[in-house]
């Protein structure tokens, strides 16, 4: 702190001069100017709109009594949600109680009568040092010594230390936890450039998410970069931090599941283990489908061949094969009867 002696003398002068309601407001304005003079920080970053969750929470329980705050100093990190609970003992020597006014963060001041407790919550958006003082000018002759300081450590941006697990299926949906620092509520995560889902900022040091689909190609064998991006645009990369593997081949659904015996129905098949890294084929009742196309690691399309009426198995092959028993039904499409005009 700088110019403490001048601050104490001026604060004492203001305390002795405040007598009426209009003087009380003047007293508050003087305190604000002095708090600003005693504090050291850059341009003020506004408080975020709405309810902020997912960041580290710092809870400070503070006791105000004649004539001191306990604790009188504390330190938090930029982005922390700070909750200050200030209480004045019922046996305190001041008949009016005390209060707190802090540069930037509690500019309106909060009065706390004797025997009561009040809570103030804010997000530590702006780094620097911020002086606070008792708001009650008539709490006693020791009023001038009732001040303290909050330090907000600057966080330049996020950093990613690790990811667990570091491998997962190309089908996506693997639950992961990213560890690091400087994570902000609303941060996003990409793996290999694809956006993760269900991203949750547990704290400034932890993020949970589900992996996106991995590549449906040879690229699946190459470890992917993991990137965390904060809402303010700062980002951090864990280079080659996550690796995909191709899971066992499976068929989960076939849409549509029926069509004409003439073939030509475009069918969407969902499952796992689809990849362009090996040759693939699809058969309906033993007859090869045409236009087999891999859309992604869990989706492919194929056009049904002609086949006799009945329900047939679908076999998908990517090196190994998997069968969907009775997966498709061939039907005879009835002719439409034209109405006879008279």
Order of alpha helices (4+ residues) and beta strands (2+ residues): alpha-alpha-beta-beta-beta-beta-beta-beta-beta-beta-beta-beta-beta-beta-beta-beta-beta-beta-beta-beta-beta-beta-beta-beta-beta-beta-beta-beta-beta-beta
